[in-house]
Amino acid sequence: MKSLVTACMLWIASCVASALAQPAPPAWPVKPVRLVVPYTTGGGTDMVARGLAQHLSELWAQPVVVENKPGAATMIGADFVAKAPADGYTLLFSDSATFVINQHLSSKMPYRPRVDFAPITTVVRLAPVVAVSPSIPVSSMAEFIAYAKANPGKLSYASFGAGSYPHVVSEQLKRMAGIDLIHVPYKGSSAAVTDMIGGQLSMLIVTLSVFEQHERAGKLKVLATATEKRLSLRPDLPTVAESGVPGYAVSVWFGMAAPAFTPEPVLDRIHADVLKVLADPAYRARYVTAQSLEPGGISRAAFAELLKDEEARWAQLVRESGARLD
């Protein structure tokens, strides 16, 4: 018995010695990190990403370089990251479309969002609201719904093309509220807002920052927030659900991911440092509050669960909207 105990102790000692002899994992990062944004420069996604990159560069003592790879409804940039080495040096920063919407719009997806990426966290949440032209004689969401019902097919709504989130969520509002609106696609928010102010367009659902300046000038009316809960930035705005469309809610966010199989310690480091940036008052003031966004920062596990839940929800919304990219 004594010899057996001795043998076991020697075996344990050898295992410990072997483990101690293993080289420590390399430090990270030891070279520049690429943050891929699948949109053109200058947009909202790009702006938030560049602010994040600047702050992460300071934390990591390495350049964090934003690379814009637009095209194919974000699929070019996303596919680039999905096929990049899983070493933490190529990361993806994009909105909900890349992760939970596009796979329901296209049969030619070059990547699989929940297989090819390692989720890190949401960075910010958009604040989609319902705004209407000043020519519409209403002052609340409930009044707008009643007016639309009284004027079927006479009002319009804007989107940024078939399958864009304003298109899908406006179609959802039509179904749930029982109203008939004409879809008018635009290339961007500026032209849509101009037409709404001029009375050629009735409604647009997009993030609050697009409308704030015009709302303050009295050029259009923001009626309600399309989010599940009231916005911390605008607690005066009721939700659409509170305004007579129970169950209606829109969830749109910017999130970060790495290629699948990126080492767990690297993912944990990135997650922790992104949360540090989000807690920085200077970052929040310039890139979150100033853009009328809500801060993110959920855990990696919570982000993975969010992707699973929203993939199923957007599948239904896209199917009901009839939108396709091919």
C-alpha positions as CSV (number, residue, x, y, z in Angstrom):
1,M,0.0,0.0,0.0
2,K,2.8,2.3,0.9
3,S,4.5,1.7,-2.4
4,L,1.2,2.5,-4.2
5,V,0.9,5.8,-2.4
6,T,4.5,6.7,-3.2
7,A,4.0,5.9,-6.8
8,C,0.9,8.1,-7.0
9,M,2.7,11.0,-5.3
10,L,5.6,10.6,-7.8
11,W,3.1,10.6,-10.7
12,I,1.4,13.8,-9.5
13,A,4.7,15.5,-9.0
14,S,5.8,14.6,-12.5
15,C,2.5,16.0,-13.9
16,V,3.0,19.3,-12.0
17,A,6.6,19.5,-13.2
18,S,5.5,18.9,-16.7
19,A,2.8,21.6,-16.6
20,L,5.2,24.1,-15.1
21,A,7.7,23.3,-17.9
22,Q,5.1,24.2,-20.6
23,P,5.7,27.6,-22.2
24,A,3.3,30.3,-21.1
25,P,0.8,31.3,-23.7
26,P,2.0,34.3,-25.8
27,A,1.0,37.8,-24.7
28,W,-1.8,39.4,-26.6
29,P,-1.8,41.7,-28.5
30,V,1.8,41.9,-29.7
31,K,1.0,43.5,-33.1
32,P,-1.7,45.7,-34.6
33,V,-5.3,44.6,-34.5
34,R,-7.7,45.0,-37.4
35,L,-11.3,46.0,-36.7
36,V,-13.3,45.3,-39.8
37,V,-16.4,47.4,-40.5
38,P,-18.5,46.2,-43.4
39,Y,-19.8,49.7,-44.2
40,T,-18.3,52.7,-45.9
41,T,-16.5,55.4,-43.9
42,G,-18.4,58.2,-42.3
43,G,-21.6,56.4,-41.3
44,G,-22.9,55.7,-37.8
45,T,-21.4,52.2,-37.6
46,D,-18.0,53.5,-38.7
47,M,-18.0,56.4,-36.3
48,V,-18.7,54.3,-33.2
49,A,-16.1,51.7,-34.4
50,R,-13.4,54.3,-34.8
51,G,-14.0,55.8,-31.3
52,L,-13.8,52.3,-29.9
53,A,-10.6,51.5,-31.8
54,Q,-8.9,54.6,-30.5
55,H,-9.7,53.7,-26.9
56,L,-8.7,50.1,-27.3
57,S,-5.4,51.2,-28.9
58,E,-4.6,53.0,-25.7
59,L,-5.5,50.0,-23.5
60,W,-3.5,47.5,-25.7
61,A,-0.6,49.7,-26.5
62,Q,-1.0,48.5,-30.1
63,P,-2.7,50.2,-33.1
64,V,-6.3,49.1,-33.6
65,V,-6.9,49.8,-37.3
66,V,-10.4,50.2,-38.7
67,E,-10.7,48.6,-42.1
68,N,-13.9,49.4,-44.1
69,K,-14.9,46.5,-46.3
70,P,-18.4,47.4,-47.6
71,G,-20.6,45.6,-50.1
72,A,-23.2,42.8,-50.5
73,A,-25.2,44.0,-47.5
74,T,-22.2,43.7,-45.1
75,M,-21.5,40.1,-46.3
76,I,-18.1,41.0,-47.9
77,G,-16.6,42.3,-44.7
78,A,-18.2,39.7,-42.5
79,D,-16.9,36.8,-44.7
80,F,-13.4,38.3,-44.6
81,V,-13.4,38.1,-40.8
82,A,-15.1,34.7,-40.7
83,K,-12.2,33.3,-42.8
84,A,-9.4,35.2,-41.0
85,P,-7.0,33.4,-38.6
86,A,-8.6,32.8,-35.2
87,D,-5.9,34.6,-33.3
88,G,-7.7,37.8,-32.1
89,Y,-6.0,40.1,-34.6
90,T,-8.9,40.4,-37.0
91,L,-12.2,41.4,-35.4
92,L,-15.7,42.3,-36.8
93,F,-17.7,45.4,-35.8
94,S,-21.2,45.5,-37.4
95,D,-24.9,45.9,-36.8
96,S,-27.7,43.3,-36.3
97,A,-28.0,42.7,-40.1
98,T,-24.7,40.9,-40.3
99,F,-25.4,38.6,-37.4
100,V,-29.2,37.9,-37.4
101,I,-30.9,39.3,-40.5
102,N,-29.0,38.7,-43.7
103,Q,-29.2,34.9,-43.5
104,H,-32.9,35.2,-43.9
105,L,-32.6,37.5,-46.9
106,S,-30.1,35.7,-49.0
107,S,-29.6,32.1,-50.1
108,K,-26.0,32.8,-51.0
109,M,-24.5,33.6,-47.6
110,P,-20.8,33.0,-47.7
111,Y,-20.6,32.6,-43.9
112,R,-22.7,31.2,-41.1
113,P,-23.1,33.8,-38.3
114,R,-23.6,31.5,-35.3
115,V,-21.0,29.0,-36.5
116,D,-18.2,31.1,-38.0
117,F,-18.0,33.8,-35.3
118,A,-17.2,33.9,-31.6
119,P,-19.5,36.5,-30.1
120,I,-17.8,39.1,-27.9
121,T,-20.5,41.7,-26.9
122,T,-22.9,44.3,-28.0
123,V,-21.3,47.7,-27.9
124,V,-24.2,50.0,-28.3
125,R,-28.0,49.7,-29.0
126,L,-29.7,52.0,-31.5
127,A,-32.8,53.9,-30.5
128,P,-35.3,53.4,-33.4
129,V,-38.2,55.8,-33.2
130,V,-41.3,56.5,-35.3
131,A,-41.2,60.0,-36.9
132,V,-43.8,61.5,-39.2
133,S,-44.1,64.5,-41.5
134,P,-45.5,67.7,-40.1
135,S,-48.1,67.6,-42.8
136,I,-49.8,64.6,-41.0
137,P,-52.4,66.1,-38.6
138,V,-51.5,63.9,-35.5
139,S,-49.6,64.5,-32.3
140,S,-49.3,60.9,-30.9
141,M,-48.7,57.4,-32.2
142,A,-52.3,56.4,-31.4
143,E,-53.6,59.3,-33.5
144,F,-51.3,58.3,-36.4
145,I,-52.6,54.8,-36.4
146,A,-56.2,56.0,-36.3
147,Y,-55.4,58.5,-39.2
148,A,-53.7,55.8,-41.2
149,K,-56.7,53.5,-40.8
150,A,-59.0,56.3,-42.0
151,N,-56.8,56.9,-45.0
152,P,-55.7,53.4,-46.3
153,G,-53.1,53.5,-49.0
154,K,-52.6,57.2,-48.8
155,L,-49.7,57.4,-46.5
156,S,-46.1,56.2,-47.1
157,Y,-43.1,55.0,-45.2
158,A,-39.4,55.1,-46.1
159,S,-36.7,52.4,-46.0
160,F,-33.1,52.0,-47.2
161,G,-34.1,49.2,-49.5
162,A,-35.7,45.8,-49.4
163,G,-34.5,43.9,-46.3
164,S,-33.1,46.9,-44.5
165,Y,-34.3,47.0,-40.9
166,P,-36.6,50.1,-41.5
167,H,-38.3,48.1,-44.2
168,V,-38.8,44.9,-42.1
169,V,-40.0,46.7,-39.0
170,S,-42.3,49.1,-40.9
171,E,-44.0,46.1,-42.5
172,Q,-44.2,44.6,-39.0
173,L,-45.9,47.8,-37.8
174,K,-48.4,47.6,-40.7
175,R,-49.4,44.1,-39.9
176,M,-49.7,44.5,-36.1
177,A,-51.4,47.9,-36.3
178,G,-53.7,47.0,-39.2
179,I,-52.7,49.9,-41.3
180,D,-51.9,50.3,-45.1
181,L,-48.8,52.3,-45.9
182,I,-46.9,52.5,-49.3
183,H,-43.2,51.5,-49.2
184,V,-40.8,54.0,-50.7
185,P,-37.1,52.9,-50.7
186,Y,-34.3,55.5,-50.4
187,K,-30.6,55.3,-50.6
188,G,-30.1,56.9,-47.2
189,S,-31.8,58.8,-44.4
190,S,-31.0,62.4,-45.6
191,A,-33.1,62.2,-48.7
192,A,-35.9,60.5,-46.8
193,V,-35.9,63.1,-44.0
194,T,-35.9,65.9,-46.6
195,D,-39.0,64.5,-48.3
196,M,-40.7,63.9,-45.0
197,I,-40.2,67.5,-44.0
198,G,-41.5,68.6,-47.4
199,G,-44.6,66.4,-47.0
200,Q,-43.8,64.0,-49.8
201,L,-43.2,61.2,-47.3
202,S,-45.3,60.2,-44.3
203,M,-43.2,58.1,-41.9
204,L,-39.8,56.8,-41.2
205,I,-38.6,54.4,-38.5
206,V,-34.9,54.9,-37.8
207,T,-32.6,55.8,-34.9
208,L,-33.4,58.9,-32.9
209,S,-30.2,60.9,-33.8
210,V,-31.4,61.2,-37.4
211,F,-34.4,63.2,-36.3
212,E,-33.4,65.2,-33.2
213,Q,-32.2,68.4,-34.9
214,H,-35.3,68.5,-37.1
215,E,-37.6,67.8,-34.2
216,R,-36.1,70.6,-32.2
217,A,-36.7,72.9,-35.1
218,G,-40.3,71.8,-35.4
219,K,-39.8,70.4,-38.9
220,L,-41.1,66.9,-38.1
221,K,-42.7,64.9,-35.2
222,V,-41.2,62.0,-33.3
223,L,-44.2,60.1,-31.9
224,A,-42.9,57.0,-30.1
225,T,-39.9,54.8,-29.6
226,A,-40.0,51.5,-31.3
227,T,-37.9,49.8,-28.6
228,E,-39.3,47.4,-26.0
229,K,-38.8,49.9,-23.2
230,R,-38.7,53.7,-23.0
231,L,-35.4,55.3,-23.8
232,S,-33.3,56.5,-20.9
233,L,-32.4,59.5,-23.2
234,R,-36.0,60.3,-23.9
235,P,-38.3,59.0,-21.1
236,D,-41.0,61.3,-22.4
237,L,-41.5,59.2,-25.5
238,P,-44.0,56.3,-25.1
239,T,-43.2,53.0,-26.8
240,V,-45.2,51.9,-29.8
241,A,-46.5,49.0,-27.7
242,E,-47.8,51.5,-25.1
243,S,-49.5,53.4,-27.9
244,G,-51.9,50.7,-29.0
245,V,-49.7,48.0,-30.7
246,P,-48.9,45.6,-27.8
247,G,-46.0,43.3,-28.4
248,Y,-44.3,45.6,-31.0
249,A,-40.6,46.1,-30.4
250,V,-37.5,46.6,-32.5
251,S,-34.0,45.5,-31.4
252,V,-31.0,46.9,-33.4
253,W,-27.4,47.1,-32.1
254,F,-23.8,47.2,-33.0
255,G,-21.7,44.2,-31.8
256,M,-18.3,42.7,-31.9
257,A,-17.2,39.2,-32.8
258,A,-14.0,37.3,-33.7
259,P,-13.5,34.3,-35.9
260,A,-14.7,31.0,-34.4
261,F,-12.1,29.2,-32.3
262,T,-10.3,32.3,-31.2
263,P,-8.7,31.4,-27.9
264,E,-10.9,32.0,-24.8
265,P,-8.4,34.1,-22.9
266,V,-8.1,36.4,-25.9
267,L,-11.9,36.7,-26.2
268,D,-12.1,37.4,-22.4
269,R,-9.5,40.1,-22.7
270,I,-11.3,41.8,-25.6
271,H,-14.6,41.6,-23.8
272,A,-13.2,43.1,-20.6
273,D,-11.5,45.9,-22.3
274,V,-14.5,46.8,-24.4
275,L,-16.5,47.1,-21.2
276,K,-13.7,49.4,-19.8
277,V,-14.2,51.6,-22.9
278,L,-18.0,51.7,-22.4
279,A,-17.5,52.8,-18.8
280,D,-15.2,55.6,-19.9
281,P,-17.2,58.9,-19.5
282,A,-15.4,60.5,-22.4
283,Y,-16.3,57.7,-24.8
284,R,-19.9,57.5,-23.6
285,A,-20.3,61.3,-24.0
286,R,-18.9,61.5,-27.5
287,Y,-19.9,58.2,-29.1
288,V,-22.9,57.0,-27.2
289,T,-25.0,59.8,-25.7
290,A,-24.1,62.3,-28.4
291,Q,-25.4,59.8,-31.0
292,S,-28.5,59.1,-29.0
293,L,-27.5,55.5,-28.5
294,E,-27.8,53.2,-25.5
295,P,-24.7,51.5,-24.1
296,G,-24.3,47.7,-24.6
297,G,-21.7,45.6,-22.8
298,I,-23.5,42.3,-22.1
299,S,-21.5,39.1,-21.3
300,R,-20.2,36.8,-24.1
301,A,-22.7,34.2,-23.0
302,A,-25.6,36.7,-23.0
303,F,-24.6,37.9,-26.5
304,A,-24.5,34.3,-27.8
305,E,-28.0,33.8,-26.4
306,L,-29.2,37.1,-27.9
307,L,-28.0,36.0,-31.3
308,K,-29.9,32.8,-31.0
309,D,-33.1,34.5,-29.9
310,E,-33.0,37.3,-32.5
311,E,-32.1,35.0,-35.3
312,A,-35.4,33.2,-34.8
313,R,-37.3,36.5,-34.4
314,W,-35.9,38.1,-37.5
315,A,-36.5,34.9,-39.5
316,Q,-40.2,35.4,-38.9
317,L,-40.2,39.2,-39.5
318,V,-38.3,38.8,-42.8
319,R,-40.5,36.0,-43.9
320,E,-43.6,38.1,-43.2
321,S,-42.2,41.2,-45.0
322,G,-41.4,39.2,-48.1
323,A,-38.0,40.9,-48.5
324,R,-35.2,39.1,-50.4
325,L,-31.7,40.1,-51.4
326,D,-31.5,37.5,-54.3
